[in-house]
Amino acid sequence: MNEFLLIFRRDAEATAAKRSPEQMQTMMNYWREWIGGIATQNKLVAVGNRLDTAGSVIKPDNVVTDGPYVEVKEAIGGYTIIKASTLEEATELSKGCPILSVGGSVEVRPIIPMEV
């Protein structure tokens, strides 16, 4: 089995819109069900985490900018690590991601282990 990083992207402006507590709970339930489904297949490596919109970017010559999304509309909202035999299988598992229902996307990337 290979490991894959699922990167969840969303529209930063749409995400800023306030949702009711009921809407947030419903969405969290969708996420739990989707991740739970992957876990029951023994394909979940790490649940991952949501990411805050705050941050900084460090560039060559120690140039630091505020926030990773200064000029982009799309923001990275979080990540999960799964295992699958192929990129195609990992992509199939990603098709049920709840972020797709709110206009977001999932980037599926193979993880290449580092040799130390």
All heavy atoms as an XYZ file, in Angstrom:
887
protein
N       0.838     -1.193      0.000
C       0.000      0.000      0.000
C       0.873      1.243      0.000
O       1.893      1.302      0.657
C      -0.884      0.042      1.238
C      -2.046     -0.897      1.236
S      -3.390     -0.233      0.244
C      -4.554     -1.507      0.532
N       0.410      2.244     -0.718
C       1.080      3.533     -0.774
C       0.282      4.537      0.047
O      -0.911      4.367      0.263
C       1.161      4.012     -2.226
C       1.913      3.034     -3.093
O       3.053      2.708     -2.822
N       1.263      2.539     -4.136
N       0.948      5.599      0.472
C       0.264      6.657      1.208
C       0.026      7.850      0.294
O       0.842      8.148     -0.585
C       1.074      7.067      2.438
C       1.125      5.981      3.480
C       1.818      6.413      4.763
O       2.300      7.557      4.854
O       1.851      5.575      5.681
N      -1.114      8.507      0.527
C      -1.507      9.662     -0.274
C      -1.970     10.781      0.651
O      -2.675     10.536      1.627
C      -2.650      9.293     -1.225
C      -2.250      8.277     -2.250
C      -2.314      6.917     -1.959
C      -1.793      8.665     -3.496
C      -1.930      5.968     -2.889
C      -1.408      7.726     -4.437
C      -1.480      6.365     -4.133
N      -1.568     11.997      0.317
C      -2.008     13.183      1.051
C      -3.207     13.759      0.314
O      -3.149     13.988     -0.889
C      -0.881     14.219      1.098
C      -1.204     15.552      1.755
C      -1.464     15.362      3.243
C      -0.059     16.534      1.537
N      -4.298     13.942      1.034
C      -5.475     14.600      0.479
C      -5.484     16.026      1.009
O      -5.508     16.244      2.221
C      -6.759     13.884      0.902
C      -6.830     12.381      0.652
C      -8.190     11.840      1.080
C      -6.541     12.045     -0.791
N      -5.418     16.974      0.116
C      -5.390     18.389      0.488
C      -6.748     18.979      0.134
O      -7.183     18.917     -1.019
C      -4.273     19.141     -0.258
C      -2.922     18.486      0.029
C      -4.280     20.623      0.107
C      -1.810     18.947     -0.883
N      -7.417     19.525      1.137
C      -8.761     20.057      0.940
C      -8.678     21.549      0.674
O      -8.197     22.316      1.502
C      -9.626     19.783      2.173
C      -9.588     18.334      2.592
C      -9.181     17.989      3.863
C      -9.927     17.328      1.708
C      -9.136     16.662      4.262
C      -9.887     15.988      2.083
C      -9.485     15.664      3.364
N      -9.167     21.953     -0.488
C      -9.149     23.361     -0.883
C     -10.573     23.882     -0.942
O     -11.495     23.161     -1.287
C      -8.483     23.525     -2.247
C      -7.033     23.109     -2.254
C      -6.422     23.315     -3.642
N      -5.064     22.850     -3.691
C      -3.990     23.535     -3.336
N      -4.142     24.770     -2.896
N      -2.783     23.030     -3.414
N     -10.701     25.168     -0.604
C     -12.015     25.788     -0.614
C     -11.890     27.256     -0.966
O     -10.815     27.828     -0.870
C     -12.688     25.643      0.741
C     -11.878     26.305      1.849
C     -12.367     25.912      3.192
N     -11.637     26.240      4.365
C     -10.723     27.140      4.614
N     -10.294     27.917      3.679
N     -10.189     27.307      5.784
N     -13.002     27.843     -1.360
C     -13.068     29.267     -1.665
C     -12.983     30.014     -0.340
O     -13.849     29.864      0.520
C     -14.379     29.570     -2.382
C     -14.501     31.028     -2.790
O     -14.175     31.918     -1.971
O     -14.928     31.274     -3.921
N     -11.937     30.793     -0.164
C     -11.713     31.494      1.103
C     -12.850     32.463      1.429
O     -13.250     32.594      2.574
C     -10.386     32.232      1.067
N     -13.390     33.135      0.428
C     -14.471     34.094      0.674
C     -15.760     33.382      1.074
O     -16.449     33.805      1.991
C     -14.700     34.950     -0.569
C     -13.549     35.894     -0.869
C     -13.726     36.627     -2.184
O     -14.822     36.544     -2.786
O     -12.772     37.285     -2.617
N     -16.081     32.284      0.398
C     -17.307     31.549      0.714
C     -17.218     30.938      2.103
O     -18.204     30.859      2.827
C     -17.552     30.457     -0.327
N     -16.032     30.525      2.495
C     -15.840     29.928      3.807
C     -16.041     30.961      4.904
O     -16.466     30.628      6.003
C     -14.425     29.318      3.906
O     -14.305     28.348      2.874
C     -14.200     28.643      5.230
N     -15.754     32.202      4.594
C     -15.903     33.255      5.593
C     -17.375     33.520      5.917
O     -17.688     34.082      6.954
C     -15.235     34.537      5.093
N     -18.266     33.092      5.018
C     -19.697     33.276      5.274
C     -20.088     32.504      6.527
O     -19.682     31.379      6.729
C     -20.508     32.799      4.070
N     -20.899     33.131      7.350
C     -21.312     32.518      8.612
C     -22.330     31.422      8.360
O     -23.277     31.612      7.600
C     -21.884     33.572      9.563
C     -20.892     34.656      9.926
C     -19.759     34.080     10.757
C     -18.798     35.184     11.134
N     -17.539     34.706     11.593
N     -22.124     30.279      9.021
C     -23.075     29.180      8.952
C     -23.726     29.034     10.324
O     -23.108     29.312     11.337
C     -22.370     27.893      8.560
C     -21.848     27.912      7.140
C     -21.331     26.532      6.734
N     -20.953     26.507      5.350
C     -19.745     26.798      4.892
N     -18.789     27.124      5.731
N     -19.474     26.747      3.615
N     -24.941     28.560     10.324
C     -25.627     28.340     11.594
C     -24.971     27.157     12.309
O     -24.320     26.320     11.675
C     -27.109     28.040     11.343
O     -27.257     26.743     10.796
N     -25.146     27.067     13.619
C     -24.603     25.916     14.348
C     -25.138     24.588     13.801
O     -24.405     23.612     13.736
C     -25.073     26.152     15.787
C     -25.249     27.638     15.888
C     -25.725     28.065     14.524
N     -26.388     24.579     13.364
C     -26.972     23.357     12.803
C     -26.279     22.979     11.497
O     -25.990     21.811     11.247
C     -28.479     23.537     12.568
C     -29.287     23.703     13.836
C     -29.257     25.147     14.388
O     -28.881     26.099     13.660
O     -29.591     25.303     15.573
N     -26.015     23.976     10.648
C     -25.331     23.716      9.380
C     -23.915     23.208      9.634
O     -23.452     22.295      8.952
C     -25.279     24.993      8.533
C     -26.613     25.418      7.982
C     -26.538     26.785      7.329
O     -25.941     27.725      7.862
N     -27.156     26.900      6.157
N     -23.244     23.801     10.607
C     -21.876     23.364     10.926
C     -21.889     21.933     11.458
O     -21.037     21.123     11.082
C     -21.246     24.333     11.927
C     -20.976     25.703     11.335
S     -20.366     26.896     12.541
C     -18.794     26.206     12.946
N     -22.853     21.604     12.302
C     -22.951     20.249     12.852
C     -23.241     19.235     11.750
O     -22.654     18.154     11.723
C     -24.037     20.186     13.928
C     -24.099     18.855     14.635
C     -22.795     18.528     15.372
O     -22.231     19.373     16.051
N     -22.310     17.311     15.203
N     -24.125     19.589     10.838
C     -24.444     18.700      9.716
C     -23.208     18.436      8.880
O     -22.913     17.290      8.520
C     -25.568     19.312      8.848
O     -26.739     19.450      9.653
C     -25.867     18.458      7.633
N     -22.446     19.483      8.587
C     -21.229     19.316      7.784
C     -20.201     18.460      8.529
O     -19.572     17.585      7.936
C     -20.635     20.678      7.411
C     -19.410     20.577      6.517
S     -19.646     19.661      4.971
C     -20.528     20.831      3.991
N     -20.049     18.683      9.827
C     -19.110     17.873     10.611
C     -19.529     16.407     10.605
O     -18.682     15.519     10.539
C     -18.999     18.389     12.045
C     -18.240     19.691     12.168
S     -16.582     19.645     11.410
C     -15.800     18.352     12.336
N     -20.819     16.135     10.635
C     -21.302     14.754     10.566
C     -20.945     14.116      9.226
O     -20.551     12.948      9.180
C     -22.809     14.687     10.812
C     -23.162     14.955     12.258
O     -22.345     14.803     13.168
N     -24.394     15.386     12.483
N     -21.074     14.885      8.134
C     -20.683     14.369      6.814
C     -19.197     14.008      6.801
O     -18.800     12.977      6.271
C     -20.973     15.383      5.712
C     -22.427     15.631      5.421
C     -22.858     16.878      5.004
C     -23.385     14.630      5.555
C     -24.200     17.128      4.731
C     -24.728     14.872      5.284
C     -25.121     16.118      4.874
O     -26.435     16.367      4.606
N     -18.370     14.898      7.384
C     -16.928     14.633      7.438
C     -16.641     13.369      8.253
O     -15.850     12.529      7.841
C     -16.176     15.827      8.041
C     -15.926     16.898      7.034
C     -16.710     17.991      6.798
C     -14.849     16.985      6.107
N     -16.175     18.747      5.792
C     -15.027     18.158      5.347
C     -13.734     16.190      5.850
C     -14.149     18.553      4.342
C     -12.846     16.590      4.846
C     -13.062     17.749      4.109
N     -17.289     13.235      9.417
C     -17.070     12.050     10.262
C     -17.459     10.767      9.523
O     -16.770      9.766      9.604
C     -17.859     12.173     11.559
C     -17.236     13.099     12.561
C     -17.987     13.029     13.911
N     -17.675     14.192     14.687
C     -18.432     15.283     14.784
N     -19.592     15.360     14.174
N     -18.054     16.308     15.517
N     -18.582     10.808      8.829
C     -19.051      9.633      8.093
C     -18.078      9.272      6.978
O     -17.757      8.098      6.784
C     -20.442      9.888      7.508
C     -21.539      9.942      8.548
C     -22.867     10.389      7.966
O     -23.030     10.388      6.721
O     -23.763     10.744      8.765
N     -17.622     10.278      6.244
C     -16.708     10.020      5.126
C     -15.379      9.461      5.630
O     -14.910      8.431      5.149
C     -16.500     11.303      4.318
C     -15.528     11.151      3.203
C     -15.667     10.374      2.080
C     -14.246     11.766      3.091
N     -14.557     10.476      1.287
C     -13.672     11.329      1.883
C     -13.535     12.650      3.900
C     -12.410     11.759      1.468
C     -12.291     13.065      3.477
C     -11.737     12.621      2.275
N     -14.789     10.113      6.615
C     -13.512      9.637      7.164
C     -13.701      8.279      7.841
O     -12.853      7.389      7.718
C     -12.905     10.690      8.113
C     -12.435     11.896      7.286
C     -11.758     10.114      8.932
C     -11.961     13.082      8.072
N     -14.825      8.098      8.531
C     -15.112      6.810      9.156
C     -15.202      5.693      8.136
O     -14.751      4.564      8.386
N     -15.774      5.979      6.975
C     -15.859      4.994      5.904
C     -14.495      4.570      5.400
O     -14.255      3.394      5.106
N     -13.587      5.524      5.315
C     -12.215      5.208      4.899
C     -11.538      4.385      5.989
O     -10.846      3.404      5.706
C     -11.435      6.498      4.582
C     -12.028      7.177      3.328
C      -9.943      6.203      4.386
C     -11.464      8.544      3.033
N     -11.763      4.755      7.234
C     -11.160      4.035      8.367
C     -11.655      2.591      8.421
O     -10.868      1.674      8.701
C     -11.453      4.753      9.680
N     -12.943      2.358      8.164
C     -13.468      0.992      8.223
C     -12.878      0.106      7.133
O     -12.882     -1.112      7.265
C     -15.018      0.957      8.124
O     -15.421      1.537      6.894
C     -15.654      1.669      9.290
N     -12.343      0.722      6.091
C     -11.663     -0.036      5.032
C     -10.182     -0.239      5.363
O      -9.433     -0.758      4.560
C     -11.783      0.691      3.695
C     -13.195      0.849      3.204
C     -13.239      1.673      1.944
O     -12.613      1.329      0.945
N     -13.972      2.775      1.978
N      -9.777      0.238      6.551
C      -8.384      0.172      6.993
C      -7.455      0.936      6.038
O      -6.336      0.511      5.768
C      -7.923     -1.280      7.170
C      -6.689     -1.370      8.031
O      -6.452     -0.533      8.889
N      -5.889     -2.392      7.792
N      -7.932      2.088      5.554
C      -7.149      2.890      4.619
C      -6.823      4.277      5.164
O      -6.259      5.101      4.468
C      -7.889      3.000      3.290
C      -8.009      1.635      2.634
C      -8.616      1.697      1.282
C      -8.780      0.286      0.779
N      -8.034      0.011     -0.390
N      -7.185      4.523      6.418
C      -6.895      5.820      7.023
C      -5.557      5.745      7.739
O      -5.360      4.915      8.616
C      -7.998      6.210      8.011
C      -7.853      7.575      8.669
C      -7.970      8.691      7.627
C      -8.902      7.759      9.745
N      -4.628      6.594      7.359
C      -3.315      6.650      8.008
C      -3.336      7.713      9.099
O      -2.928      7.464     10.228
C      -2.200      6.957      6.979
C      -0.855      7.145      7.671
C      -2.123      5.839      5.934
N      -3.832      8.898      8.768
C      -3.905      9.999      9.734
C      -5.099     10.869      9.374
O      -5.257     11.270      8.224
C      -2.628     10.827      9.720
N      -5.942     11.133     10.358
C      -7.116     11.962     10.144
C      -6.713     13.344      9.642
O      -7.413     13.954      8.868
C      -7.930     12.027     11.455
C      -8.346     13.405     11.831
C      -9.128     11.157     11.352
N      -5.573     13.853     10.059
C      -5.138     15.189      9.670
C      -5.814     16.233     10.529
O      -6.337     15.927     11.596
N      -5.837     17.449     10.046
C      -6.403     18.561     10.798
C      -6.937     19.616      9.852
O      -6.563     19.672      8.678
C      -5.333     19.212     11.685
C      -4.952     18.342     12.840
O      -5.756     18.079     13.716
N      -3.730     17.850     12.832
N      -7.796     20.456     10.400
C      -8.207     21.655      9.685
C      -7.081     22.666      9.850
O      -6.336     22.625     10.827
C      -9.500     22.205     10.265
C     -10.658     21.280     10.034
C     -11.948     21.723     10.665
N     -11.995     23.101     11.106
C     -12.911     23.573     11.914
N     -13.849     22.802     12.385
N     -12.901     24.840     12.281
N      -6.982     23.588      8.923
C      -5.954     24.623      8.987
C      -6.590     25.994      9.110
O      -7.587     26.290      8.453
C      -5.066     24.568      7.739
C      -4.324     23.256      7.516
C      -3.599     23.285      6.177
C      -3.346     22.995      8.644
N      -6.010     26.825      9.956
C      -6.459     28.200     10.129
C      -6.083     28.994      8.882
O      -5.171     28.630      8.145
C      -5.762     28.792     11.364
C      -6.417     30.074     11.841
O      -6.827     30.902     11.002
O      -6.498     30.254     13.066
N      -6.771     30.090      8.640
C      -6.441     30.930      7.492
C      -5.250     31.840      7.772
O      -4.662     32.391      6.852
C      -7.650     31.794      7.078
O      -8.075     32.555      8.204
C      -8.784     30.926      6.570
N      -4.890     32.008      9.047
C      -3.729     32.841      9.389
C      -2.449     32.062      9.106
O      -2.445     30.839      9.072
C      -3.778     33.221     10.866
N      -1.379     32.771      8.908
C      -0.092     32.128      8.686
C       0.901     33.103      8.101
O       0.629     34.297      7.975
N       2.043     32.578      7.743
C       3.049     33.393      7.071
C       3.783     32.524      6.072
O       3.786     31.303      6.172
C       4.024     34.011      8.082
O       4.637     33.005      8.843
N       4.387     33.189      5.099
C       5.155     32.510      4.062
C       6.571     33.046      4.109
O       6.780     34.267      4.117
C       4.541     32.743      2.664
C       5.399     32.105      1.589
C       3.119     32.201      2.605
N       7.539     32.141      4.175
C       8.944     32.527      4.199
C       9.520     32.234      2.819
O       9.403     31.124      2.312
C       9.728     31.762      5.290
C       9.167     32.085      6.684
C      11.201     32.128      5.227
C       8.060     31.226      7.110
N      10.144     33.238      2.235
C      10.722     33.120      0.898
C      12.234     33.311      0.979
O      12.756     33.673      2.037
C      10.084     34.161     -0.024
C       8.584     33.944     -0.204
C       7.985     34.960     -1.136
C       6.495     34.701     -1.283
N       5.869     35.622     -2.208
N      12.927     33.075     -0.126
C      14.382     33.277     -0.104
C      14.762     34.659      0.416
O      13.985     35.609      0.312
C      14.774     33.120     -1.580
C      13.721     32.229     -2.152
C      12.455     32.614     -1.427
N      15.951     34.751      0.962
C      16.484     35.985      1.540
C      15.677     36.441      2.752
O      15.586     37.640      3.044
C      16.566     37.113      0.495
C      17.495     36.763     -0.652
O      18.550     36.128     -0.397
O      17.151     37.084     -1.801
N      15.049     35.480      3.451
C      14.280     35.740      4.660
C      13.149     36.746      4.475
O      12.827     37.516      5.378
C      15.200     36.179      5.810
C      16.069     35.040      6.272
O      15.601     33.903      6.343
N      17.318     35.333      6.580
N      12.541     36.747      3.305
C      11.383     37.585      3.060
C      10.174     36.857      3.643
O       9.909     35.705      3.315
C      11.186     37.836      1.548
C       9.883     38.573      1.289
C      12.374     38.603      0.988
N       9.447     37.533      4.519
C       8.285     36.942      5.179
C       7.050     37.763      4.821
O       7.055     38.982      4.935
C       8.465     36.924      6.721
C       7.236     36.348      7.399
C       9.715     36.141      7.104
N       5.993     37.065      4.372
C       4.729     37.743      4.086
C       3.668     37.202      5.033
O       3.740     36.058      5.475
C       4.279     37.530      2.627
O       4.110     36.136      2.390
C       5.292     38.105      1.651
N       2.682     38.043      5.345
C       1.583     37.623      6.201
C       0.606     36.783      5.402
O       0.241     37.154      4.288
C       0.838     38.835      6.770
C       1.694     39.597      7.762
O       2.568     38.970      8.384
O       1.476     40.809      7.918
N       0.181     35.703      5.999
C      -0.867     34.870      5.414
C      -0.460     34.173      4.137
O       0.139     34.777      3.263
N      -0.773     32.901      4.053
C      -0.413     32.142      2.859
C      -1.312     32.425      1.660
O      -1.032     31.984      0.573
C      -0.568     30.688      3.314
C      -1.489     30.742      4.472
C      -1.306     32.080      5.110
N      -2.399     33.190      1.843
C      -3.359     33.358      0.754
C      -3.494     34.813      0.329
O      -4.573     35.267     -0.010
C      -4.733     32.832      1.174
C      -4.647     31.563      1.960
C      -5.038     31.508      3.281
C      -4.127     30.415      1.379
C      -4.937     30.343      4.012
C      -4.020     29.251      2.093
C      -4.427     29.221      3.406
O      -4.311     28.060      4.116
N      -2.410     35.531      0.354
C      -2.453     36.963      0.104
C      -3.128     37.302     -1.221
O      -3.960     38.180     -1.293
C      -1.026     37.556      0.136
C      -1.037     39.015     -0.235
C      -0.429     37.365      1.515
N      -2.799     36.582     -2.290
C      -3.323     36.959     -3.601
C      -4.183     35.883     -4.235
O      -4.493     35.967     -5.412
C      -2.158     37.298     -4.530
C      -1.373     38.506     -4.062
C      -0.193     38.801     -4.954
O      -0.083     38.208     -6.028
O       0.625     39.631     -4.562
N      -4.556     34.872     -3.489
C      -5.365     33.813     -4.079
C      -6.728     33.750     -3.419
O      -6.880     34.080     -2.250
C      -4.664     32.433     -3.972
C      -3.398     32.405     -4.784
C      -4.400     32.046     -2.546
N      -7.689     33.329     -4.189
C      -9.052     33.210     -3.688
C      -9.246     31.860     -3.008
O     -10.057     31.724     -2.116
C     -10.018     33.367     -4.860
C     -11.457     33.423     -4.463
C     -12.319     33.656     -5.673
C     -13.782     33.599     -5.277
N     -14.664     33.720     -6.404
N      -8.485     30.860     -3.444
C      -8.630     29.514     -2.922
C      -7.701     29.295     -1.738
O      -6.552     29.705     -1.753
C      -8.274     28.522     -4.036
C      -8.615     27.102     -3.714
C      -8.323     26.194     -4.894
O      -7.133     25.961     -5.166
O      -9.267     25.730     -5.536
N      -8.220     28.660     -0.685
C      -7.436     28.429      0.524
C      -7.362     26.937      0.813
O      -8.282     26.183      0.499
C      -8.085     29.148      1.700
N      -6.270     26.509      1.423
C      -6.158     25.132      1.880
C      -6.833     25.065      3.240
O      -6.472     25.779      4.162
C      -4.688     24.684      1.968
C      -4.061     24.701      0.581
C      -4.591     23.295      2.596
C      -2.578     24.401      0.568
N      -7.838     24.205      3.346
C      -8.620     24.127      4.574
C      -8.191     23.015      5.505
O      -8.509     23.028      6.686
N      -7.453     22.031      5.003
C      -7.024     20.926      5.843
C      -6.446     19.803      5.015
O      -6.251     19.927      3.802
N      -6.188     18.681      5.678
C      -5.564     17.548      5.002
C      -5.885     16.255      5.743
O      -6.288     16.264      6.905
C      -4.051     17.730      4.934
C      -3.419     17.716      6.309
C      -2.923     16.527      6.847
C      -3.372     18.859      7.087
C      -2.377     16.504      8.130
C      -2.830     18.841      8.360
C      -2.336     17.657      8.872
O      -1.815     17.625     10.143
N      -5.702     15.152      5.060
C      -5.827     13.804      5.610
C      -4.827     12.933      4.868
O      -4.505     13.207      3.709
C      -7.263     13.255      5.391
O      -8.175     14.026      6.165
C      -7.393     11.800      5.784
N      -4.342     11.894      5.516
C      -3.451     10.940      4.853
C      -4.157      9.591      4.820
O      -4.652      9.113      5.844
C      -2.101     10.833      5.579
C      -1.405     12.200      5.593
C      -1.210      9.773      4.897
C      -0.121     12.255      6.408
N      -4.205      9.014      3.617
C      -4.827      7.699      3.447
C      -3.814      6.750      2.803
O      -2.755      7.172      2.350
C      -6.096      7.776      2.576
C      -5.768      8.237      1.158
C      -7.131      8.682      3.227
C      -6.920      8.109      0.172
N      -4.185      5.469      2.760
C      -3.372      4.519      2.018
C      -4.251      3.845      0.978
O      -5.442      3.623      1.186
C      -2.694      3.511      2.934
C      -3.604      2.702      3.814
C      -2.792      1.837      4.763
C      -3.711      1.148      5.767
N      -2.957      0.331      6.722
N      -3.646      3.577     -0.169
C      -4.340      2.939     -1.278
C      -3.290      2.263     -2.154
O      -2.102      2.585     -2.075
C      -5.120      3.975     -2.082
N      -3.734      1.359     -2.978
C      -2.803      0.647     -3.863
C      -2.292      1.542     -4.988
O      -1.139      1.458     -5.384
C      -3.480     -0.585     -4.458
O      -3.815     -1.494     -3.446
N      -3.181      2.399     -5.501
C      -2.826      3.232     -6.649
C      -3.387      4.643     -6.485
O      -4.278      4.879     -5.658
C      -3.432      2.644     -7.947
O      -4.866      2.671     -7.832
C      -2.937      1.215     -8.203
N      -2.908      5.544     -7.310
C      -3.439      6.911     -7.343
C      -4.916      6.876     -7.722
O      -5.727      7.628     -7.170
C      -2.642      7.764     -8.334
C      -3.136      9.188     -8.562
C      -3.134      9.990     -7.267
C      -2.286      9.880     -9.616
N      -5.277      5.993     -8.623
C      -6.667      5.887     -9.048
C      -7.569      5.484     -7.881
O      -8.663      6.020     -7.715
C      -6.799      4.882    -10.204
C      -6.174      5.349    -11.501
C      -4.639      5.303    -11.532
O      -4.015      4.577    -10.710
O      -4.058      6.020    -12.360
N      -7.118      4.539     -7.051
C      -7.907      4.128     -5.898
C      -8.043      5.272     -4.897
O      -9.122      5.526     -4.359
C      -7.277      2.912     -5.218
C      -8.055      2.444     -4.011
C      -7.382      1.314     -3.236
O      -6.247      0.926     -3.555
O      -8.023      0.836     -2.280
N      -6.949      5.983     -4.649
C      -6.988      7.127     -3.733
C      -7.931      8.206     -4.265
O      -8.675      8.825     -3.503
C      -5.581      7.690     -3.540
N      -7.925      8.399     -5.558
C      -8.819      9.374     -6.185
C     -10.269      8.955     -5.998
O     -11.125      9.790     -5.670
C      -8.484      9.526     -7.684
O      -7.120      9.969     -7.802
C      -9.403     10.512     -8.372
N     -10.570      7.691     -6.172
C     -11.931      7.186     -5.957
C     -12.386      7.423     -4.526
O     -13.518      7.849     -4.294
C     -12.021      5.696     -6.289
C     -12.265      5.379     -7.736
C     -13.511      6.037     -8.325
O     -14.611      5.912     -7.743
O     -13.379      6.689     -9.369
N     -11.516      7.129     -3.561
C     -11.861      7.356     -2.154
C     -12.155      8.833     -1.895
O     -12.972      9.174     -1.043
C     -10.733      6.877     -1.239
C     -10.520      5.366     -1.160
C      -9.209      5.052     -0.456
C     -11.681      4.705     -0.445
N     -11.498      9.706     -2.618
C     -11.648     11.146     -2.417
C     -12.939     11.707     -2.987
O     -13.383     12.789     -2.596
C     -10.468     11.880     -3.057
O      -9.266     11.445     -2.472
N     -13.566     10.983     -3.881
C     -14.771     11.487     -4.542
C     -15.941     11.682     -3.588
O     -16.863     12.421     -3.891
C     -15.168     10.560     -5.687
C     -14.234     10.682     -6.873
C     -14.689      9.785     -8.006
C     -13.765      9.933     -9.206
N     -14.173      9.032    -10.302
N     -15.913     11.068     -2.413
C     -16.987     11.238     -1.449
C     -16.745     12.347     -0.445
O     -17.533     12.533      0.474
N     -15.676     13.101     -0.610
C     -15.313     14.137      0.362
C     -16.387     15.226      0.451
O     -16.826     15.766     -0.569
C     -13.981     14.769     -0.025
S     -13.439     16.013      1.163
N     -16.818     15.555      1.669
C     -17.859     16.574      1.861
C     -17.498     17.956      1.322
O     -18.395     18.742      1.012
C     -18.027     16.623      3.378
C     -17.581     15.295      3.856
C     -16.467     14.907      2.927
N     -16.226     18.259      1.183
C     -15.866     19.605      0.705
C     -16.345     19.826     -0.727
O     -16.581     20.954     -1.142
C     -14.347     19.861      0.848
C     -14.091     21.367      0.907
C     -13.555     19.210     -0.280
C     -12.787     21.765      1.500
N     -16.535     18.734     -1.464
C     -17.016     18.842     -2.839
C     -18.447     19.388     -2.885
O     -18.823     20.062     -3.846
C     -16.938     17.481     -3.528
C     -15.535     16.878     -3.609
C     -15.604     15.445     -4.120
C     -14.611     17.732     -4.461
N     -19.220     19.138     -1.832
C     -20.612     19.595     -1.794
C     -20.747     21.090     -1.560
O     -21.828     21.652     -1.726
C     -21.396     18.825     -0.725
O     -20.964     19.202      0.569
N     -19.653     21.744     -1.169
C     -19.694     23.191     -0.946
C     -18.766     23.932     -1.911
O     -18.302     25.026     -1.634
C     -19.362     23.549      0.532
C     -20.454     23.059      1.452
C     -18.009     23.017      0.942
N     -18.477     23.284     -3.039
C     -17.687     23.937     -4.077
C     -16.186     23.821     -3.917
O     -15.436     24.414     -4.683
N     -15.721     23.062     -2.923
C     -14.285     22.887     -2.722
C     -13.735     21.784     -3.606
O     -14.440     21.218     -4.442
N     -12.467     21.478     -3.407
C     -11.821     20.431     -4.188
C     -10.868     19.638     -3.299
O     -10.507     20.074     -2.212
C     -11.053     21.032     -5.370
O      -9.979     21.842     -4.900
N     -10.499     18.462     -3.789
C      -9.535     17.613     -3.096
C      -8.362     17.380     -4.037
O      -8.549     16.926     -5.170
C     -10.139     16.240     -2.703
C      -9.119     15.394     -1.964
C     -11.395     16.417     -1.872
N      -7.180     17.702     -3.584
C      -5.966     17.402     -4.336
C      -5.391     16.113     -3.754
O      -5.208     16.003     -2.543
C      -4.961     18.543     -4.179
C      -3.675     18.334     -4.942
C      -2.723     19.499     -4.799
O      -3.172     20.621     -4.458
O      -1.516     19.298     -5.017
N      -5.141     15.124     -4.598
C      -4.632     13.830     -4.166
C      -3.177     13.728     -4.614
O      -2.890     13.809     -5.808
C      -5.454     12.667     -4.788
C      -4.947     11.326     -4.293
C      -6.935     12.843     -4.485
N      -2.261     13.565     -3.647
C      -0.832     13.535     -3.959
C      -0.169     12.317     -3.331
O      -0.323     12.087     -2.128
C      -0.149     14.790     -3.399
C      -0.692     16.116     -3.897
C      -0.271     16.435     -5.316
N       1.152     16.486     -5.469
C       1.903     17.585     -5.319
N       1.343     18.717     -4.982
N       3.198     17.528     -5.477
N       0.554     11.522     -4.132
C       1.313     10.416     -3.547
C       2.400     10.961     -2.623
O       3.005     11.995     -2.883
C       1.956      9.734     -4.763
C       1.171     10.204     -5.951
C       0.675     11.574     -5.590
N       2.608     10.257     -1.513
C       3.667     10.624     -0.577
C       4.876      9.765     -0.897
O       4.775      8.538     -0.960
C       3.215     10.419      0.879
C       2.066     11.363      1.208
C       4.397     10.610      1.846
C       1.455     11.149      2.577
N       6.005     10.398     -1.095
C       7.244      9.684     -1.375
C       8.056      9.679     -0.074
O       8.470     10.740      0.392
C       8.043     10.341     -2.494
C       7.176     10.381     -3.772
C       9.363      9.621     -2.721
C       7.757     11.225     -4.880
N       8.241      8.503      0.531
C       8.977      8.451      1.796
C      10.406      8.978      1.667
O      11.063      8.743      0.654
C       8.995      6.958      2.150
C       7.932      6.339      1.303
C       7.824      7.198      0.084
N      10.834      9.695      2.686
C      12.205     10.219      2.740
C      13.114      9.165      3.358
O      12.734      8.532      4.325
C      12.269     11.489      3.595
C      11.479     12.644      3.069
S      12.349     13.555      1.792
C      13.654     14.292      2.737
N      14.258      9.006      2.766
C      15.247      8.116      3.363
C      16.227      8.966      4.165
O      16.774      9.927      3.667
C      15.974      7.330      2.266
C      15.064      6.353      1.567
C      15.819      5.500      0.556
O      17.022      5.277      0.750
O      15.182      5.082     -0.418
N      16.404      8.594      5.409
C      17.286      9.372      6.279
C      18.594      8.641      6.455
O      18.678      7.470      6.578
C      16.615      9.602      7.653
C      17.520     10.425      8.534
C      15.293     10.302      7.444
